[in-house]
Amino acid sequence: MQQDGLIPIEEAQPALGLKDRLLLAKDRLMQDDMARDGLIMVIFGLLTGLFNYLYQISMGIMLSPADFGTLFSLFSLFMIVWWLTQALQTPMTKFVSTFKAQGSIGKASYLWSASLKGMLLVGLAAFAVSAALSPLVCNLLRIDDNLYAVLLFAAFIMAFALPVNNGALRGLQQFIPSGFSNSLLAFLRFSLAVLFVWLGLGVYGGLLPIVLAYCAALLVTTYFLRGFARVSHQPVSVSGLKSYTGLSLVALVCFAVLTNVDVVLAKHYLEADSAGTYSAISVAGKVALFAPAGIAAAMFPKASELFETGGAHGRLLQRAMLYVTLIGGAVLATYVLFPHFVTDVILQGKYAITSTSLVKYALAMLLSVVLFLVIHYLLALNRAKEVAVSLLAAASLQVGLILMYHSGIDQLVNIVLLSDCFCLLFTLPLCMNAAVNARYRPCA
């Protein structure tokens, strides 16, 4: 109602129903590109994590504890090298997003094409060297059959090239093709492994699908980039690429050590059944790491573009941190409230896992995914040196402590948790400071 000389007063609106609230939430989500693209990567990340989890759980059920310990120790060693290859994906995403922001797609296409050819050659060389070293690797892990390692190392040929494709897709912010290819890789690895182990191939049945899945993922991502490949190339020498790639390599390999070397060393120091139990704890706990990791993948190119164009990227970090904490915290809460569902139902009571060890490891992985987000945010802001130093110190601490204290599962779990706390103690203040004061000079 309106009175003379007074501002009209809007009539009270009826309360929104559940359907209207959901539609409003959907509209807000679609307007928030960080939430929208983060949700896309989280969905694909959850699918990828689900298939990874099913692969590891099914192998843990179908294989004996000793064979599972063999498979998962090799798989964890492969994951360390896999993180090394992610050091190629990170700068590719960084510089493709930078060229995209500058409108220089031809330069981005040239960089991707040259990098893909180079990494295929690097992958071949890595396979040749690692195959020659396979007897030493198997001796360290107390594995009798050297061909296990040789078969797994054949995946290096594609593993070094695939991050180049994924990095280009993410730099172009084509998150659906990138997420789909990762989920496809995980699905093929899981489904083929179940088939091959059921056919009686044992550990070989768990390793061969890794190689086949990487071949398929490389072909699919190359297909998604077919239009990008047809763009007229503009040869370019990227200033700072080598130093950025080198520091990213150190940072991401050290992160891989923090999240995987404990399983490798457990296989070396613990008895076969205990190593298998520790592997099962690691598989369950890492759900808290992998479930929200897609948020960091979506945030990285956006933060990089904002940084290069002088935009405000602090709020982007805040939203990403909120989403990561909510998703990872939900996983941790599930383990706190229902630990026996994991140990007795999902793992069928096959492993002697205590609820304390499971919850502690899941907490460590929640801290790891926060660290993963912090790493990518600082790398987007060209703070690679500080990140590399902090992670190198934390990884050295973890390895050193495990070398000295490795009498049982509980000691290893505590060391993993301590190492993550130590690293966040140094990197989180850097991250918060960068979010508040966003004026850093791009690397030259």
Secondary structure, 3 states (H helix, E strand, C coil): CCCCCCCCCCCCCCCCCHHHHHHHHHHHHHHCHHHHHHHHHHHHHHHHHHHHHHHHHHHHHHCCHHHHHHHHHHHHHHHHHHHHHHHHHHHHHHHHHHHHHHCCHHHHHHHHHHHHHHHHHHHHHHHHHHHHCHHHHHHHCCCCCHHHHHHHHCCHHHHCCHHHHHHHHHHCCCHHHHHHHHHHHHHHHHHHHHHHHHCCCCHHHHHHHHHHHHHHHHHHHHHHCHHHHCCCCCCCCCCCHHHHHHHHHHHHHHHHHHHHHHHHHHHHHCCHHHHHHHHHHHHHHCHHHHCCHHHHHHHHHHHHHHHHCCCCCHHHHHHHHHHHHHHHHHHHHHHHHCHHHHHHHHCCCCCCCCHHHHHHHHHHHHHHHHHHHHHHHHHHCCCHHHHHHHHHHHHHHHHHHHHHCCCCHHHHHHHHHHHHHHHHHHHHHHHHHHHHCCCCCCCC
